[in-house]
Every structure is written in structure tokens, then in C-alpha cells.
Amino acid sequence: MADHIKITPAPGTWTVRAGGAVLGETTQALELSEGDYPAVIYFPRQDIAMAFLDTSEKTSHCPHKGDASYFSVVTKSRTLQNAVWSYEDPKESVAAIKDHLAFYPMDEITVEQL
């Protein structure tokens, strides 16, 4: 793993909500810390209600983690474009985040520890 990236189990129970709906809850979240960036909570895909997510055409590349795919969150009132990302085939050094999803912090999305 790159020296500036740490992946650790996120203690406790974590939840993610969008537009008032609970998208997921897990006790198996991972916390990824990367340099000076704020830590990011990654949720196991199996603990997320994927029916609320639509695959996006957006992609990005991180030299340390690999290629990211994006999803939009569909709420009752609107679609939150490219609000979720996942490394479908991450680099070996961060393989722990495979099959996990992360959510951009925004007004309509809340990620919190219960």
C-alpha cells in the first residue's frame, strides 16, 4: 500500500442516507485515510440498497487506487449525479476496498456512525 494510504475497519455501525431514505447500514465499513484528505468511509456493496443507485458513465483514475466507477443516487425529489464511487478492480495495495462504495459528502447525503 502506498505509504500515505491506510485502510482500517471503521468501528461501530455506520449508515448512509440520501433524500431521507436509508441507503445502507453496516458494521463492516472500512475507513480509508489518504494523506491530508479527510478520511472516507467505504460501505460493503452487499449492505447498500443498490436499487437507489444508477450506474454513471463517469470514471476517474487514481495512481494509487486505480480506476473508479461512479453511480448516481435516485431520491424521491431528484437524482444526485455521480454521488457514489467504487474501485471495481483496485490496485493490489488497496484491494480491501474492492466491492465497497463511498459517498461524496453533500447536503442530501449523510454518512454517520450510529
C-alpha positions in Angstrom: 0.0 0.0 0.0 1.2 3.5 -0.7 2.7 4.9 2.5 0.2 7.7 2.6 -2.9 5.4 2.4 -4.2 3.5 5.4 -7.3 1.2 5.3 -8.7 0.2 8.7 -12.0 -1.3 9.9 -14.4 1.6 10.9 -15.5 0.8 14.4 -19.2 0.5 15.2 -22.3 0.8 13.0 -22.3 3.1 10.0 -25.3 4.4 8.0 -25.7 6.3 4.8 -28.9 8.2 3.9 -30.0 10.2 0.9 -33.1 12.3 0.5 -34.4 10.9 3.8 -34.1 7.3 2.7 -31.6 4.9 4.3 -29.4 3.5 1.6 -27.4 1.2 3.8 -26.2 0.3 7.3 -23.2 -1.8 8.2 -20.9 -2.9 10.9 -18.3 -3.9 8.2 -17.3 -0.4 7.0 -13.8 0.5 6.1 -12.1 3.8 6.7 -9.6 4.9 4.1 -7.2 7.7 5.1 -5.1 9.2 2.3 -2.5 11.9 3.2 -4.1 15.2 4.2 -7.5 14.3 2.7 -10.5 13.7 5.0 -11.0 10.1 5.8 -13.6 8.3 3.6 -15.9 5.5 4.8 -16.4 2.7 2.4 -19.5 0.5 2.7 -19.6 -3.1 1.6 -21.8 -3.3 -1.6 -23.9 -6.0 -0.1 -25.0 -3.6 2.7 -26.3 -0.9 0.3 -29.7 -0.8 -1.3 -28.4 -0.8 -4.9 -32.0 -0.1 -6.2 -31.4 3.5 -5.3 -28.2 3.7 -7.4 -27.9 4.1 -11.2 -24.6 3.4 -13.0 -23.0 6.5 -14.4 -20.8 6.9 -17.4 -18.3 8.9 -15.3 -14.9 7.3 -14.5 -11.7 8.6 -12.9 -8.2 7.4 -12.3 -6.1 7.5 -9.1 -2.5 6.5 -9.5 -2.6 4.8 -6.0 -6.0 3.1 -6.1 -6.8 2.6 -9.8 -9.9 3.3 -11.9 -13.1 4.4 -10.2 -16.6 3.9 -11.5 -19.5 6.2 -10.4 -23.2 5.9 -9.5 -25.9 8.4 -9.2 -28.4 8.3 -6.3 -32.1 8.5 -7.2 -34.1 10.1 -4.4 -37.8 11.0 -4.4 -37.2 14.6 -5.4 -34.1 14.4 -7.6 -31.1 12.5 -8.9 -27.7 13.1 -7.3 -25.3 12.8 -10.2 -22.1 10.9 -9.6 -22.5 10.9 -5.8 -21.0 7.4 -5.3 -17.8 5.8 -6.4 -16.3 2.4 -6.3 -13.0 0.8 -7.3 -14.2 -2.3 -9.1 -10.7 -3.6 -9.7 -8.4 -1.7 -7.3 -4.7 -1.9 -7.2 -3.4 -4.8 -5.1 -2.2 -2.5 -2.3 -5.8 -1.3 -1.7 -7.6 -4.5 -2.5 -9.6 -4.2 0.7 -11.9 -1.6 -0.9 -13.0 -3.9 -3.7 -16.8 -4.4 -3.6 -17.2 -1.3 -1.5 -18.8 2.0 -2.2 -18.0 5.5 -1.0 -20.3 8.5 -0.9 -19.5 12.2 -1.6 -20.3 14.4 1.3 -23.1 16.7 0.3 -26.3 18.3 1.8 -28.5 15.4 0.6 -26.2 12.6 1.6 -25.4 11.8 5.2 -22.7 9.3 6.3 -22.6 8.8 10.0 -21.6 6.5 12.8 -24.6 5.4 14.9 
